[in-house]
Amino acid sequence: MNAVPSIADLLERVPSWMGRAVEWQRLAGGLSHHVYRVDVDRVPYVLRVLEPKVHEAGLGIAPGREIANTEVAAGTVGAQVYATLPDVPAIVLEFLPGRTLGAAEVRMPAVIPALATACRRLHAGPAFGNDFDIFEKRAELLERCRRHDLPLPAGYLDRESTVEALRAALSKERLPAVPCHNDLLAENFIATSSGVRIIDYQLSGNNDPAFELGDIAAEADYDPDLTGRLAGAYFGAELTPALLARVRLFHIVSNVTWALWFTVHHGLLAAARGEDPVGFDYAAEAAEKWGQARNALDDPALGRLLGTVTGRNPITPNP
């Protein structure tokens, strides 16, 4: 495996930057890849350098596919793509003129409709070149843990029957697959004057839009009321009790699965590097997500959600 080229080397590989005044700085975030702001004659760009080991560990789609999906998303809510360096691999992107949203902001009821609008724009665009299924991703990550003897979160396998019940319920009445981001933590939303934009397509693929909403709810730690607001803003008059329950179940599945994502990242990438350059505690995040998932899986109210999705026990959605 060749090492990722140095930033100085990468700057020389972009033809339009040659012979111009260039300054750069690493951007905060970027838990897997390497992201830089590059100012060329005082015009800002983003250089996203993809780490192939992320895909090899099962933590993201193939670099070439991520580049292609990023180009597709540029036509709806993504940043414009100015250049690609597939041999690195890397992408030169528009520096979006706005602010990165934070966890507290995406929990504000006034902000939620803008998140739903951004998702609808992405989902209405051209399909990506790959599909994504959260249960398949969970199985893949679980196999990685087994293969590399990575310790699972405490009690993880004890809930297998409950997770299987979730999978069976959500396999019914699937919504048509649309191009989804599948990893919408707050920092992947950028508020601009023209609306909220979406960045970083590391786990993108065509998927059930209810997962997209459930994943937002999980990443932002929404309660049922906020989840209902998000689903209502997205589906409008089409929202039904079954759709809302579907979103809430995917909220649980998101935490169940991404607990393994952080477990694998800690065991195969972060630990191998020693102290992580972004200062993020992957093991602690895995434990936090599993703790939330475990509580939801053990909650007696889960049966009512399952029944609503399958039509056996309908409930009324939150206002």
N, C-alpha and C positions, 0 to 999 in steps of 0.2 A: 504494500500500500504506500503510494507516494504521499509525502507530507503536503498539507495545504500550502500553496505558495505564499510568500510574504506579501504584506500589503504593498510594499514598494514594487515588487514584481507585478502584482495585479494591476496597479495603476498604469504601468507601461503597456499593458495588454489591451487597453481600450483606445482604439485609434483616434477617436475624436478628442481625447484628452492630451495627446502628444503635443509638447511644446507650449503648454498652457500652465498658468499658475494653479497649482493643485495643493490643497490642504485637506487633511483627513483627521477623523477622530472616531473611536469605537463608540457605538451607541449602546445605551443600557438596554437590558432585556436580551433577547436572542439566547434562549436557554439551550439550544442545540447547535445552531449555525453561528456564523460570525457576521455581524452587521455593522457597517460603517457609514458615517456621513462623509461624503467627499465634496468639497467645494472647489469647483473648477471655474476660474475667473469669477469667483464670488457667486456662482450659480450652484445651489446645493443639489446633490444627488444622493441616492442610497446605493451602496454596494453590498449585496447579500451574497456571501460566500458559503456555499453548501458543503457541509461535512459529510462525505460518503459513508462514514461509519454510522451515522444516524440511521440511514436506510438499512445497512447491513445488520444493525441491532434490532430491526423491526420497529423503529421509533418514528419513521416517516416514509413517505413514498419515495420512489427512485428519483434521483436528482433531475434527470431529464424530464420525467413526468411532472415534477414540481415546477420546473421552468415553463413547460407547456401550459400547465394549468394557470400559472401566474399570468401568462400572456392572454389566456382566455378571459380571466377575471378582470384584466385591464379594460375590457370593453364594457364592464358594468360598474363595479364598485372598487376594483383594485387600482393600484398605482400603475401608471404607464411604464412599459418596458422599453428602455432606450437601447440596450445592448445585452447580448447573452454571450457568455464564455463557457460553452458546454464542456470543454476539455478540462476546466478547472475543478468543478463547475461553479459558475457565479452568474449573477444577474445585476445589471445596472438599472435602477428604478427611479421613477419620479420621487422627489422628496415632497411628500404631501404637506401643503401649508395649513397646518392645523395643530391640534393638541391630542396627545395620546390620552385616552380615557383611563380612569383608574377604577379600582374595585368599588369605592364609595359612590362614584358618579354613575356607574351603570346600574346601581340599585335605586337611583332616584326615579320615582314614577314618571316625572316629566321627561326623562331621557329615554325611557323604554320604547315609546313609539318610533323614535329615530333608529333604534337598533333593529326593530322589526322591519322598518322600511328598507334598511340596508340589506337585510337578509332576503327580502322579497326581490330586490333588484338582482342580487347574485343568483337567486334560485330561478329567476325568469330568463337568465342568459343562456348562452350555448352550453351544451353538456361538456363535462370534462372527459378525458380519454380513459378514465378508470372509475371503478366503483369502490364504495367503502361500506363496510358493514361492521358495526361496533362489536357484535358478538364474534365475528371472525377475527377481528383484531384482538379481542380478549383471548381467544384460543391461541392465537399466534404468540402473544406475550407470555401466556402461561407456559407454553412449550419452551420459550426461551429461558424462563426461570428454571424449568426442569432440566433442560440441557446443560445449563451453566451452574446448576446447584445454587441458585440465588434464593435466599430466605424469603418466603412469602409473608405478607402481613399476618399477624396473629389471628387464627380462626378463619382464614380466607377460604379454605376448602370445605369448611363446615357448612357453608351456605350454598353449596353447589346446587342442591335441589331447588332452593328458592330462586337462584339465578336462572335455572332452567325453566322455572315457571314464568319468569319474566320474558325469557326468549320465546316461549311458546305463545304467550299472550300477544307479544308485539309482532309475531309473524303473521297474525291475522289482520286482515283489512289494512295492509300496508298502503301508505300513500305513494303516489308515483314518484320515482327517484328524480331528484333535481341536483344541479351542481351545488354541493355544500362545502363549506370550509372545514367543519368537523372539529375545530379546536378554538372556539371563540371565547377565549379569556379576554378580560377587559382591555388589555394592552394591544390586542389585535384590532381594536376599533379606533379610528382616527376621526375626530370631529373637525370638519372643514366648513367653510362658508357655503358650500354646495351640498352639504349633508354628510352623514357618517360614511366613511370609507373603510374597507376591510383589507388587511395586509397579512402576509405570511401564510403561504398555502402548503405547508409541510405535510399536512394530513388530509388534504383536499381529495374529493371524489364524489361521484354521484351517490346520493343517499336519501333516506326518508327525511323530509324537512322537519318532522317532529323531533328527530334527534338533534338537529341544529339548535332548536329552541330549548330542549332539555339540557343540552350541553352548556348553553349560555347560562341557564338557571343554576346549573351545578357549579360552574366556574365562578359565578358572582354570588353564590350562596343565597339564592332567592328562597324566600318562604313561599308557601302555597299562594298567598295573595299576589306577590310579585310575579310568580310563574303564570298565574291566571291573567294578569295584566299583559304580559308578553304574548301569551297565546292569543288573547283577544285582539291585541294590536296587529298581530300577524294574520290571523284567520278572519277577523271581523265577524260579520253575520254568519259565517260558515262554521264558527266554533261550536262544537257539541260537547256534551259531557265526556264522550268517548275520546274525542281529540285531545281535550285537556288532560284526561287521565293518561293518554299516550305520552304526552309531553312530560308529565310528572314521572312516569315510569322510566323514560329515557334519562331524566335527571339522575335517577338512582344508578342506571346502567353506566352512565358517564363516570360517576365516581368509582364504581366497581372496577371499571376497565382502566381508567387513568391512574388508579392506585398502582396497578401493575406497570404502567408506562414509566412512572417515576421509580419504581423498584428496579426495572431493567436499566433505566438510564443511570441510576446510582451504581448498580453492580457492574455494568459493562463499560460505561463511558466516564462518568464523573469520578468514580473511585480510581480508575486507571490513570486519570490525569493528576490525581492528588487534589490539592486545594483548587476548587473550581474558580475560573477567572471571573465569573459573574456573581460569585458569592452566594449561590443559591443552595439550599439544603434539600436535596432531592429525597433523601430518606425521610426527613420530617414531613415533606409534602405527601409522600406515599402514605405515611401513617395517618395524616390528617384526612386525606380523601377516603381511605378505608374506614376510618372511624365514622365519618358521615354516612358512608354506604352501609356499614354494619348496622347503625342505628335505624336506617330506613328499612333495611331488609328484615329487621326484628320487630318493626312496628306493626301492631295488630291491624292498623289502618291499611296496610299494604294489600290485604285481601280485597278490600272494597275497590281499590284502584284496579286490581287485576280483573275483578268482576265487571267493572264498568267498561274496560277495554274489550272484554270478550262478550259483553252483552248479558251477563248473568246477574249483575247487581248494579244497576245504574245509580249514579249520584249526581247531584246538581253542582255545576261548576261555581267556583268562587266568583263574586261580582268583580 
